[in-house]
Amino acid sequence: GDSVTQTEGQVALSEEDFLTIHCNYSASGYPTLFWYVQYPGEGPQLLFRASRDKEKGSSRGFEATYDKGTTSFHLRKASVQESDSAVYYCALSDPSGSWQLIFGSGTQLTVMP
Amino acid sequence: EAAVTQSPRNKVAVTGGKVTLSCNQTNNHNNMYWYRQDTGHGLRLIHYSYGAGSTEKGDIPDGYKASRPSQENFSLILELATPSQTSVYFCASGDAVGGADTQYFGPGTRLLVL
C-alpha cells in the first residue's frame, strides 16, 4: 500500500539555521503531496500541497518540490525562527488508492533562540 | 479559511459510560474524518464519511461508531468508553478537489477516560 517516510523524528536548530526535513513516498498512482504543521494544542494545518512532478509548493518561507524521479517532497526553509517550532507531517493522497490522506510519522522541530 | 469546530474541547468520562464527540464544518465539504492522535502513533483514522447518511470504517474502528446526520455535522460515539480510548481526537473535512482530498482539521478534543 501507499506510504510516507519521514527520516527525522526530531530536529533541533538555532534561529536563522537552514532547515531540511526529508520526505519520501511510495504510491501506486500519481499522488498529491502535502505538508502539514501542528503547533502544540492545535490541529494540523495545511502548509501547502503539490500535485505534479516538479511543482513547488510554498508558504510562510517553507517550500518543497515534488520530485517523481526520487519520490521525494523534502521540506526546506532558509532561516528558521523560534515560532517555527512545531511538528511537521508529510502526507499523500493517491486517487489510484483509497485517496485518503496517508501521513508520515511526523518530525518535531525545535528552534532555540 | 476552512472552518471546522469540535465540541467539547475537553472531556472526562468514566469507564463504561457513553461519550459523544461532535464536529461541525462550514466548508460544505462532502468528506469528513475522525482521527485519534497518541504519542508514538501519529494520526490514526477511525471513521470517515462521504456525505450525509454515510459512514465508513477507517483503520482503527473497533469500539467507535460514527454518525453523519447532515453535511455539516459528524459525530464520533463511544458506546462503552475504556481507558485505552484516552486520547486526543481530531475531526477534519476534505474538499476532494483535483483528484486529491485536502483535509482541514479542527482544534481537537482531549478525552480522558477514568
Interface residues (C-beta under 8 A of the other chain):
Chain A: P31 T32 F34 G41 E42 G43 P44 Q45 L46 R49 S51 Y89 S93 P95 W99 Q100 L101 F103 G104 S105 G106
Chain B: V4 Y33 G42 L43 L45 Y48 G58 F90 A92 G94 G98 G99 A100 D101 T102 Q103 Y104 F105 G106 P107 G108
